[in-house]
Amino acid sequence: MSEAAAEPEPTPAEPVSPEVRAMREALDRGDHQQARAMAAALSASDDPALKLEGETMSARFHRDPWIDAVFVCTGLLMLFLAVHYLGHR
């Protein structure tokens, strides 16, 4: 048996709408603001497939409250240490 016959055939890619393709290209370019805006527009779509794609992309941009809490606590700690250091010169 030849090696070419043993290789699995590639599965055909599912067709992607132009809106979803444009949103993914914006994300690949690093244009997160445009990708987020396009995701919001797709989430409001009546088409269930487009709505799912939009909601999936919007979930990627969801801010984690734990990360925000860590940033705030770190900033407060830095402020406390700076005031403490400068107050005891």
N, C-alpha and C positions, 0 to 999 in steps of 0.2 A: 504494500500500500504506500502510495507516495505521501510526502509530508504536506503537500498542498491540499490533498483530500482530507487530511486529519485536522486541519485548522478549522475552527468554527466560523461560520459565516457571520459577518457583522450584522447586528440588528439595525433595521432602518430607524433613523432618528424621527421622533415624533414631530409633526409640524408645529411650529411655534408662531404665534401671531406677531405681526410687526411691532405692536405695542410692547409685548413682553420682550422681544428681541432688543428693542431700543432701550428698555429699562435695564436689561442685563448688560448691554454695551456701555451704558452710562456708569454702571457700577464698576465694570472692568476698567474704564478710563479713570476711575477715582472721583467721578463727579457725584458725590453722595447726595448733594442737595437736589439735583435733578432726579436721581434714582428714587429718592424719598418722595418727591412730588409726583412722579409717575406712579409709584406704588399706591399713593393715596388716591390718585385718579382711577387706577385699576380696581382698587378696593370698592369704589362706588359704582362699579360697572354692574349691569344687569346680567351679563354672561357669567355663569358660575365658574367656568375655567379661568377667566380673566380675574374674577374676584378672588379666587383662591391664590393665584399668582401674586396679586397685589397684597393680600393679607400675609402671605409667606414672606414677601420682601419687607413689608412693614415690621414684621416680627424681628427681622435681623437688625433693625435700627432701634429696637426698644431699649430704653435706658434701664439699667439694673439699679434699683435703689440701694443695694449694698455697696456698689462701687461709689455712688454719690456719698454715702455715709462715710466711707473710708477716706475719700478726698476731703470732706469737711473736717473730720477728726484730725487728719494729718495737718491741715491748715491751722486748726486751733492749737495743736501741739506746737507747731513751728512758731506761732504767734506768742504763745505762753513762754517758750524757751527764749525767744528774742527779747521779750519784755523783762523776763527774769534776769537774763544776762546783762542787759543794758541798765537795769535798775540797781545792780550790785557792783558797779565799777568803782 
